[in-house]
């Protein structure tokens, strides 16, 4: 499986948190590798660099799809 990455962002209530205002979320895209996701993230972040309340992040989707078995609860 490829290592998928999601890049999204939006307005946050506090620039020190990731508490997004869901009405402002912008999905930049899903990318097949970290390098292309980082390039897209940099472009989106640069576009909004003057707005401290806008934040973009890279989410490692492959970690959600294939969680580390050592972190799984036994039961």
ABEGO torsion letter per residue (X at the ends): XBBBBBBBBEBBABAABABBBAAABBBAEBBABAAAAAAAAAAAAAAAAABAABBBBBBBAAAAABBBAAABBBX
